[in-house]
Amino acid sequence: MHLHYSSMERPPLDPERLQERLAAPAGPLPRLDIVSETGSTNTDLSDAARLAPSQYPDLSVLTAELQTAGRGRLGRTWEAPERSSLFVSVLLRPVNASGRPLPTQSYGWLSLLAALSLTRSVAARTGVEPKLKWPNDVMVDGRKLAGVLAQVVPETSGNPPAVVVGTGLNVSLTDEDQPVSTATSLLMEYASTTDRNILLEDYLLRFSEDYHAFCAVDGDATAPWAQGGSLKDQVSARMVTLGQHVRAYLPGGAELVGRAVGLDPHGALFIADDEGTRHAVTAADVVHLRAAES
């Protein structure tokens, strides 16, 4: 079945409504910028935060209707038709309840935290039940619905670095729009809504709530949140990678084949090889293997 969708059927974001519901004083965000076009929301927000840190506090958000030079993992480019997706980046300056910066080793969890918030939000709002693929993809039945990319923003003031977490969610992309056959969209998954205003609002509210819960436990992914399990437990429960035979393409060209058996306290993936030795993989492209391939 081929779905056809013109830009006329893709309504724009409603800045007035979003500002009213999400931005201070009523909402959790100190700053929400909505632009019609950008190269990359992550790059723009990182640059702005570096040049004018006082103007971009914790949970400042930038979202765009069209992104022309978005990057995925390993420098891959990411393009989509105007108003067909959500492109949203959030600047984080994580501190705990007493105002002390979180340990920087907790930063490895921030992209997984955003991916978790997105899966929960999409499930609640659309009836589509996405899963997580390590390290930062949101999947439906093996096809990619969304990706998350976190990058560190160095501070020249001596403060700890900030982090920008960018999310790209395929909303109304059709078969013809898809950059690769392994991708999908909410429209293609028969979501109950493809209203990006609803989706963006719910994701940012949920993310800010989850982020505050993570900061409240000092960035310890193994510590239970007030409302339930730890971040590690919540992520693990939704992660399809765990238990799978995988091939990990490591930086530098090496490969590791084995079974994905768990996450370490810093978000790395434990892979047990054929001898049973466990390797903690912090960065890799991971392919889920069928039994015959492994």
Secondary structure by P-SEA (a helix, b strand, c coil): cbbbbcccccccccaaaaaaccccccccccbbbbbcccccaaaaaaaaaaacccccccbbbbbbccccccccccbbbbbbccccbbbbbbbbbcccccccccccccccaaaaaaaaaaaaaaaacccbbbbbcccccccccccccbbbbbbbbbbcccccbbbbbbbbbbcccccccccccccccccccccccccaaaaaaaaaaaaaaaaaaaaaacccccccccccccaaaaaaaaccccccbbbbbcccccccccccccccccbbbbbbccccbbbbbcccbbbbbccccc
